Amino acid sequence: MKYHTPESLADLLCCSKSTIYRLVKNKKILAVKFGNLIRIPESSLSIQVTATTDAITHQKKEKLWE
């Protein structure tokens, strides 16, 4: 299993480190703590992407039926 640091994930997603920390704090992204270190498993990203994609698809379907 591959883990990302908040910094590497921010670079990967083109957002700020504070955005990643906020997502972790709000439990939108699963993170593992090793002492003072935070690591984000790559598997939690696929879960988040799937959830976001499902929400967008649902919104699009609702607009079609309006």
C-alpha positions, 0 to 999 in steps of 0.5 A: 500500500502506498502512502502520501504525505500531506505535502505530496498529496497537495502537489498531486491534487494541485491544492494547498497543504492546508486544504489537505489538513482540513479534509483530514480533520473533517474526516473527508479523507482517511489518514493514519498518524504515526507519532506526529506524522500524518500519512494518507493511504492511496486507497482513501483517495479512490474512495474520495474520488468515487464519492465525489464522482457519485455526487456529481453524477447525482446532481447532473441526473437531478438537473435532467429531471427538473 
